[in-house]
Amino acid sequence: MNRREFVRNAGLTTAAIATIPDQTLFAAQADGKIKVVMIGVGLRGQNHLSLILRRDDVELVAICDVDDKMLQMSKAIVSKSGKPMPRIFTGDENAWKKMLELKNIKAVIIATPWELHKPMILGALDAGIKYIATEVILGINLQDHWDVVHATEKADAHVMMLENVCYRRDVLAALNMVRQGLFGEMLHLQGGYQHDLREVKFNDGVNPYGHGVEFGEKAFSEARWRTNHSVYRNGDLYPTHGIGPVAQCININRGNRFLKLNSFATKSRGLHNYIVDKGGAAHPNAKVNFRLGDIVTTTIDCANGETIILQHDTNLPRPYSLGFRFQGTKGLWMDINKSIYVEGVSKPHTWDNAKEWLDKYDHPLWKKYGNDAQGAGHGGMDFFVIHAFIEAAKRNEATPLDIYDAAAWSAITPLSEQSIELGNETVEFPDFTGGKWMSRKPIFALNDDY
């Protein structure tokens, strides 16, 4: 048996283990509250803030933000909850460092612009905090990812990326089907971030070159920082919504890993056309040269023989879709047409409506916590990702999505940029686990715990 066959068979073994019912994976819940602080309480951070305030096992000690409007909105959320007001840290861009000097902090939640994630994670690790939750992504360049991985290992800490789509109800049901063998041996998977963000990138009077742009009506938007990446970078800038669920289906970093990657980008037209359509050809932003291709397609090869296609599509008119496709030797699920086909069960050459299948294989997590997730952001899946992080911290257990997951998923961005820059060359994917992927076992969503 050669090495590739050994790895493939090992992956199948761990997948089989994952289907054992009623498997007890974690210790009993610990008593008492854990002390939590938050860096960044903008609109995304406020979603997490609301969920934290709903819990009786958390003491929110402090929050930090440089935007007074966001702090006032967050204070109103706290007041409405009836919980004690946390300490407020603000005033300058280093206020978060002062907050991390507080004693006995068990966990920190980071919801800030992308380029701030690495220094804030490293700062939290230096402060001795053992549980760190960060919004996507992990870092900007490849070295950022290595720096955070090495620092996390050295500190014996846990860094969890808050990739909520891993907990989307249909995604978890499809994962349940994969683990029960309905689709056979997995062969090919697809996903992506296909979301018209043109209004988000130009909607609050701030843009990369400082010209006033008010094409939309949403305030306090991501345009303050996100649009800049579309000006200077060309690659898959937001891969984790697609790759997170895909990675769980084929046990990436736990019996399998990404081997190599290549990326292609179309020409850039969408953002320029939007500016001209909304502001006219004489608008100052019409002169901006956006490097980001309107559609970026990335292909990944895996150690166990699967292939993956990811697509980043945020500059063109289109309905929202993550474009999932989980395909094996016996059938497949396709998100975009809401269909499933299982050989020997479905009518030959005919799609089944996915709903009946997904309802039947609804994941135990959703069966248990579906009512608790009511009202949480993004259709309830925000509840699950925060719940998983807090439960792991309470129990002093590993988070179900760990630093190796965060690094592998997020590193697709700089690797795709590198591939495109090199004329679409295939580039090697780093092994952030240092070989541990061959013996690590799957832990994500194996039961109804977290």
C-alpha positions as semicolon CSV with decimal commas, in nm:
position;residue;x (nm);y (nm);z (nm)
1;M;0,000;0,000;0,000
2;N;0,150;0,335;-0,100
3;R;0,132;0,646;0,116
4;R;-0,162;0,799;-0,071
5;E;-0,369;0,481;-0,033
6;F;-0,280;0,463;0,336
7;V;-0,393;0,819;0,394
8;R;-0,715;0,766;0,198
9;N;-0,801;0,452;0,396
10;A;-0,717;0,627;0,722
11;G;-0,957;0,904;0,627
12;L;-1,234;0,654;0,559
13;T;-1,174;0,492;0,896
14;T;-1,207;0,820;1,084
15;A;-1,520;0,904;0,885
16;A;-1,671;0,572;0,991
17;I;-1,587;0,642;1,356
18;A;-1,766;0,975;1,325
19;T;-2,098;0,801;1,259
20;I;-2,111;0,609;1,588
21;P;-2,431;0,728;1,763
22;D;-2,436;0,880;2,112
23;Q;-2,059;0,916;2,120
24;T;-1,950;1,109;2,429
25;L;-1,674;1,344;2,326
26;F;-1,651;1,612;2,592
27;A;-1,647;1,619;2,969
28;A;-1,943;1,741;3,173
29;Q;-2,008;2,114;3,184
30;A;-1,809;2,314;3,430
31;D;-1,987;2,529;3,688
32;G;-1,953;2,903;3,716
33;K;-1,912;3,191;3,474
34;I;-1,618;3,263;3,250
35;K;-1,487;3,616;3,206
36;V;-1,500;3,736;2,846
37;V;-1,387;4,056;2,672
38;M;-1,461;4,177;2,321
39;I;-1,245;4,372;2,076
40;G;-1,462;4,535;1,812
41;V;-1,833;4,599;1,864
42;G;-1,930;4,721;1,520
43;L;-2,233;4,570;1,352
44;R;-2,075;4,224;1,336
45;G;-1,945;4,245;1,690
46;Q;-2,288;4,352;1,813
47;N;-2,432;4,023;1,686
48;H;-2,185;3,839;1,907
49;L;-2,247;4,082;2,193
50;S;-2,620;4,009;2,188
51;L;-2,556;3,634;2,199
52;I;-2,308;3,665;2,485
53;L;-2,560;3,869;2,686
54;R;-2,819;3,593;2,643
55;R;-2,598;3,350;2,833
56;D;-2,591;3,307;3,212
57;D;-2,252;3,130;3,206
58;V;-2,059;3,435;3,083
59;E;-1,952;3,753;3,256
60;L;-1,885;4,021;2,997
61;V;-1,604;4,214;3,163
62;A;-1,512;4,471;2,898
63;I;-1,564;4,583;2,539
64;C;-1,335;4,790;2,318
65;D;-1,390;4,996;2,004
66;V;-1,258;5,322;1,859
67;D;-1,596;5,423;1,714
68;D;-1,813;5,606;1,967
69;K;-2,131;5,544;1,765
70;M;-2,070;5,169;1,780
71;L;-2,001;5,189;2,154
72;Q;-2,322;5,380;2,217
73;M;-2,520;5,122;2,019
74;S;-2,350;4,843;2,213
75;K;-2,419;5,008;2,549
76;A;-2,786;5,028;2,452
77;I;-2,786;4,654;2,378
78;V;-2,633;4,584;2,719
79;S;-2,882;4,810;2,897
80;K;-3,174;4,640;2,725
81;S;-3,043;4,298;2,833
82;G;-3,047;4,393;3,201
83;K;-2,690;4,268;3,244
84;P;-2,419;4,477;3,418
85;M;-2,245;4,730;3,196
86;P;-1,896;4,613;3,101
87;R;-1,593;4,839;3,123
88;I;-1,544;5,046;2,809
89;F;-1,203;5,082;2,646
90;T;-1,169;5,341;2,370
91;G;-0,985;5,660;2,277
92;D;-0,711;5,537;2,046
93;E;-0,612;5,243;1,829
94;N;-0,415;5,083;2,115
95;A;-0,702;5,080;2,364
96;W;-0,743;4,705;2,313
97;K;-0,395;4,649;2,454
98;K;-0,496;4,818;2,778
99;M;-0,806;4,601;2,798
100;L;-0,601;4,284;2,765
101;E;-0,412;4,382;3,082
102;L;-0,723;4,294;3,284
103;K;-0,680;3,993;3,513
104;N;-0,847;3,652;3,498
105;I;-0,981;3,686;3,145
106;K;-1,068;3,342;3,008
107;A;-1,170;3,433;2,655
108;V;-1,165;3,714;2,401
109;I;-1,381;3,767;2,091
110;I;-1,225;3,967;1,806
111;A;-1,454;4,127;1,547
112;T;-1,240;4,388;1,373
113;P;-1,115;4,453;1,017
114;W;-0,907;4,174;0,864
115;E;-0,566;4,334;0,897
116;L;-0,608;4,371;1,274
117;H;-0,677;4,005;1,348
118;K;-0,317;3,886;1,362
119;P;-0,180;4,153;1,600
120;M;-0,483;4,123;1,826
121;I;-0,459;3,743;1,842
122;L;-0,088;3,766;1,922
123;G;-0,162;4,033;2,183
124;A;-0,421;3,813;2,350
125;L;-0,179;3,520;2,353
126;D;0,092;3,738;2,505
127;A;-0,158;3,842;2,773
128;G;-0,206;3,477;2,867
129;I;-0,560;3,440;2,735
130;K;-0,618;3,077;2,641
131;Y;-0,937;3,102;2,433
132;I;-0,948;3,340;2,140
133;A;-1,233;3,366;1,889
134;T;-1,168;3,566;1,575
135;E;-1,382;3,668;1,285
136;V;-1,260;3,559;0,945
137;I;-0,986;3,589;0,821
138;L;-0,671;3,495;1,016
139;G;-0,409;3,711;0,843
140;I;-0,317;3,896;0,527
141;N;-0,002;3,724;0,401
142;L;0,122;3,369;0,443
143;Q;0,372;3,464;0,712
144;D;0,088;3,604;0,923
145;H;-0,065;3,257;0,930
146;W;0,257;3,087;1,033
147;D;0,317;3,349;1,305
148;V;-0,025;3,291;1,460
149;V;0,001;2,911;1,437
150;H;0,343;2,906;1,604
151;A;0,237;3,151;1,876
152;T;-0,078;2,949;1,951
153;E;0,120;2,626;1,977
154;K;0,379;2,790;2,203
155;A;0,110;2,928;2,434
156;D;-0,081;2,597;2,438
157;A;-0,391;2,804;2,362
158;H;-0,699;2,772;2,142
159;V;-0,778;3,003;1,851
160;M;-1,115;2,946;1,686
161;M;-1,230;3,115;1,368
162;L;-1,597;3,212;1,392
163;E;-1,693;3,051;1,062
164;N;-2,066;3,040;1,111
165;V;-2,153;2,869;0,780
166;C;-2,011;2,545;0,921
167;Y;-2,322;2,548;1,141
168;R;-2,579;2,638;0,874
169;R;-2,873;2,401;0,907
170;D;-2,865;2,256;0,556
171;V;-2,486;2,232;0,564
172;L;-2,491;2,032;0,888
173;A;-2,765;1,806;0,754
174;A;-2,561;1,742;0,438
175;L;-2,255;1,673;0,655
176;N;-2,466;1,425;0,851
177;M;-2,552;1,252;0,523
178;V;-2,185;1,244;0,424
179;R;-2,085;1,088;0,754
180;Q;-2,358;0,827;0,730
181;G;-2,233;0,727;0,385
182;L;-2,537;0,836;0,182
183;F;-2,317;0,987;-0,089
184;G;-2,056;0,710;-0,079
185;E;-1,687;0,799;-0,081
186;M;-1,640;1,173;-0,131
187;L;-1,473;1,278;-0,455
188;H;-1,547;1,639;-0,544
189;L;-1,668;1,943;-0,352
190;Q;-1,752;2,299;-0,440
191;G;-1,831;2,616;-0,251
192;G;-1,763;2,985;-0,255
193;Y;-1,862;3,335;-0,163
194;Q;-2,101;3,454;-0,432
195;H;-2,255;3,770;-0,293
196;D;-2,320;4,107;-0,457
197;L;-2,122;4,342;-0,230
198;R;-2,120;4,647;-0,454
199;E;-2,344;4,847;-0,223
200;V;-2,145;4,732;0,081
201;K;-1,822;4,850;-0,080
202;F;-1,963;5,196;-0,155
203;N;-2,221;5,306;0,094
204;D;-2,106;5,534;0,373
205;G;-1,899;5,815;0,233
206;V;-1,568;5,633;0,270
207;N;-1,368;5,470;-0,007
208;P;-1,005;5,379;-0,073
209;Y;-0,906;5,723;-0,201
210;G;-1,114;5,937;0,032
211;H;-1,376;6,057;-0,215
212;G;-1,736;6,081;-0,096
213;V;-1,947;5,790;-0,216
214;E;-2,303;5,749;-0,089
215;F;-2,466;5,506;-0,331
216;G;-2,645;5,321;-0,052
217;E;-2,810;5,407;0,278
218;K;-2,646;5,170;0,525
219;A;-2,435;5,344;0,787
220;F;-2,115;5,227;0,957
221;S;-2,041;4,976;0,682
222;E;-1,748;4,755;0,595
223;A;-1,661;5,002;0,316
224;R;-1,433;5,176;0,566
225;W;-1,183;4,895;0,529
226;R;-1,309;4,623;0,296
227;T;-1,311;4,817;-0,030
228;N;-0,940;4,882;-0,007
229;H;-0,870;4,511;-0,054
230;S;-1,052;4,517;-0,387
231;V;-0,825;4,798;-0,506
232;Y;-0,490;4,642;-0,426
233;R;-0,542;4,265;-0,419
234;N;-0,640;3,997;-0,672
235;G;-0,732;3,658;-0,530
236;D;-1,000;3,477;-0,333
237;L;-1,037;3,737;-0,060
238;Y;-1,304;3,553;0,139
239;P;-1,270;3,175;0,109
240;T;-1,380;3,052;0,450
241;H;-1,759;3,046;0,402
242;G;-1,711;2,798;0,120
243;I;-1,411;2,601;0,236
244;G;-1,512;2,556;0,601
245;P;-1,808;2,323;0,540
246;V;-1,625;2,150;0,254
247;A;-1,324;2,083;0,476
248;Q;-1,541;1,916;0,741
249;C;-1,684;1,675;0,483
250;I;-1,340;1,538;0,394
251;N;-1,168;1,571;0,734
252;I;-0,908;1,832;0,640
253;N;-0,630;1,850;0,903
254;R;-0,773;1,531;1,058
255;G;-0,677;1,244;0,827
256;N;-0,655;1,458;0,513
257;R;-0,504;1,787;0,402
258;F;-0,483;2,037;0,116
259;L;-0,186;1,960;-0,110
260;K;-0,177;2,225;-0,381
261;L;-0,380;2,506;-0,531
262;N;-0,415;2,718;-0,841
263;S;-0,631;3,021;-0,914
264;F;-0,761;3,218;-1,211
265;A;-0,925;3,562;-1,211
266;T;-1,143;3,728;-1,472
267;K;-1,091;4,089;-1,569
268;S;-1,228;4,356;-1,337
269;R;-1,539;4,538;-1,456
270;G;-1,812;4,519;-1,193
271;L;-1,702;4,787;-0,944
272;H;-1,607;5,038;-1,212
273;N;-1,941;4,989;-1,390
274;Y;-2,128;5,031;-1,062
275;I;-1,953;5,362;-0,993
276;V;-2,029;5,493;-1,339
277;D;-2,392;5,377;-1,324
278;K;-2,450;5,539;-0,984
279;G;-2,223;5,842;-0,993
280;G;-2,147;5,909;-1,357
281;A;-1,831;5,878;-1,565
282;A;-1,690;6,198;-1,411
283;H;-1,710;6,066;-1,055
284;P;-1,363;6,060;-0,892
285;N;-1,394;5,688;-0,814
286;A;-1,436;5,612;-1,184
287;K;-1,060;5,658;-1,208
288;V;-0,982;5,393;-0,947
289;N;-0,816;5,080;-1,089
290;F;-0,958;4,777;-0,906
291;R;-0,718;4,482;-0,918
292;L;-0,968;4,224;-0,789
293;G;-1,103;4,011;-1,072
294;D;-1,480;3,995;-1,071
295;I;-1,479;3,614;-1,047
296;V;-1,185;3,427;-0,895
297;T;-1,183;3,048;-0,937
298;T;-0,956;2,833;-0,720
299;T;-0,893;2,459;-0,752
300;I;-0,747;2,255;-0,466
301;D;-0,604;1,903;-0,467
302;C;-0,625;1,696;-0,146
303;A;-0,411;1,418;0,001
304;N;-0,696;1,166;-0,011
305;G;-0,764;1,225;-0,378
306;E;-1,056;1,472;-0,365
307;T;-1,074;1,794;-0,565
308;I;-1,231;2,124;-0,458
309;I;-1,345;2,427;-0,655
310;L;-1,400;2,761;-0,482
311;Q;-1,536;3,078;-0,640
312;H;-1,520;3,435;-0,514
313;D;-1,780;3,655;-0,686
314;T;-1,865;3,983;-0,509
315;N;-1,851;4,259;-0,774
316;L;-2,135;4,165;-1,008
317;P;-2,517;4,165;-0,994
318;R;-2,636;3,827;-0,865
319;P;-2,846;3,666;-0,591
320;Y;-2,659;3,535;-0,287
321;S;-2,534;3,178;-0,301
322;L;-2,245;2,980;-0,154
323;G;-2,275;2,727;-0,435
324;F;-2,217;2,409;-0,235
325;R;-2,174;2,075;-0,407
326;F;-2,088;1,763;-0,204
327;Q;-2,039;1,474;-0,445
328;G;-1,942;1,113;-0,383
329;T;-1,951;0,776;-0,553
330;K;-2,323;0,727;-0,476
331;G;-2,476;1,072;-0,505
332;L;-2,455;1,442;-0,432
333;W;-2,610;1,752;-0,278
334;M;-2,621;2,075;-0,475
335;D;-2,707;2,389;-0,285
336;I;-2,773;2,616;-0,581
337;N;-3,061;2,409;-0,720
338;K;-3,165;2,277;-0,377
339;S;-3,142;1,918;-0,498
340;I;-3,012;1,580;-0,388
341;Y;-2,957;1,259;-0,577
342;V;-2,881;0,925;-0,410
343;E;-2,827;0,627;-0,636
344;G;-3,065;0,341;-0,568
345;V;-3,309;0,562;-0,378
346;S;-3,379;0,858;-0,606
347;K;-3,558;0,801;-0,935
348;P;-3,283;0,742;-1,196
349;H;-3,154;1,060;-1,359
350;T;-3,399;1,272;-1,158
351;W;-3,327;1,523;-0,885
352;D;-3,502;1,498;-0,548
353;N;-3,605;1,816;-0,372
354;A;-3,339;1,855;-0,105
355;K;-3,578;1,957;0,172
356;E;-3,715;1,610;0,241
357;W;-3,363;1,465;0,268
358;L;-3,229;1,753;0,476
359;D;-3,523;1,736;0,714
360;K;-3,474;1,362;0,756
361;Y;-3,102;1,403;0,830
362;D;-3,135;1,723;1,032
363;H;-2,824;1,739;1,248
364;P;-2,857;1,659;1,621
365;L;-2,717;2,002;1,707
366;W;-3,009;2,173;1,535
367;K;-3,259;1,933;1,686
368;K;-3,128;2,016;2,032
369;Y;-3,060;2,389;2,005
370;G;-3,286;2,503;1,722
371;N;-3,520;2,689;1,959
372;D;-3,226;2,856;2,135
373;A;-3,096;2,974;1,797
374;Q;-3,419;3,160;1,718
375;G;-3,347;3,526;1,652
376;A;-2,971;3,478;1,627
377;G;-2,795;3,627;1,326
378;H;-2,762;3,461;0,985
379;G;-3,061;3,234;1,029
380;G;-2,952;3,110;1,370
381;M;-2,609;2,980;1,281
382;D;-2,437;3,262;1,475
383;F;-2,576;3,106;1,792
384;F;-2,400;2,777;1,727
385;V;-2,056;2,917;1,657
386;I;-2,058;3,133;1,972
387;H;-2,208;2,847;2,174
388;A;-1,931;2,611;2,062
389;F;-1,660;2,859;2,155
390;I;-1,801;2,935;2,500
391;E;-1,869;2,570;2,581
392;A;-1,512;2,473;2,490
393;A;-1,375;2,752;2,709
394;K;-1,599;2,653;3,001
395;R;-1,484;2,292;2,984
396;N;-1,118;2,364;2,910
397;E;-1,152;2,157;2,594
398;A;-1,023;2,205;2,242
399;T;-1,248;2,420;2,026
400;P;-1,419;2,218;1,749
401;L;-1,268;2,453;1,488
402;D;-0,905;2,512;1,578
403;I;-0,600;2,713;1,477
404;Y;-0,503;2,465;1,205
405;D;-0,848;2,498;1,049
406;A;-0,827;2,876;1,067
407;A;-0,484;2,882;0,906
408;A;-0,561;2,635;0,628
409;W;-0,887;2,802;0,529
410;S;-0,760;3,158;0,551
411;A;-0,428;3,085;0,376
412;I;-0,621;3,022;0,055
413;T;-0,629;3,401;0,010
414;P;-0,253;3,470;-0,011
415;L;-0,194;3,143;-0,197
416;S;-0,454;3,235;-0,459
417;E;-0,293;3,578;-0,494
418;Q;0,044;3,410;-0,541
419;S;-0,091;3,171;-0,804
420;I;-0,253;3,450;-1,005
421;E;0,058;3,667;-0,978
422;L;0,267;3,379;-1,113
423;G;0,045;3,337;-1,418
424;N;-0,193;3,083;-1,262
425;E;0,083;2,847;-1,152
426;T;0,000;2,564;-0,914
427;V;0,149;2,636;-0,570
428;E;0,217;2,399;-0,282
429;F;-0,013;2,423;0,019
430;P;0,174;2,448;0,352
431;D;0,107;2,188;0,619
432;F;0,033;2,401;0,924
433;T;-0,007;2,089;1,139
434;G;0,354;1,979;1,087
435;G;0,243;1,628;0,995
436;K;-0,007;1,588;1,279
437;W;-0,295;1,577;1,028
438;M;-0,219;1,209;0,966
439;S;-0,313;1,106;1,321
440;R;-0,559;1,373;1,436
441;K;-0,922;1,257;1,464
442;P;-1,233;1,450;1,355
443;I;-1,417;1,625;1,639
444;F;-1,646;1,879;1,470
445;A;-2,020;1,826;1,522
446;L;-2,001;1,455;1,597
447;N;-2,302;1,467;1,831
448;D;-2,555;1,704;1,984
449;D;-2,311;1,869;2,226
450;Y;-2,140;2,156;2,043
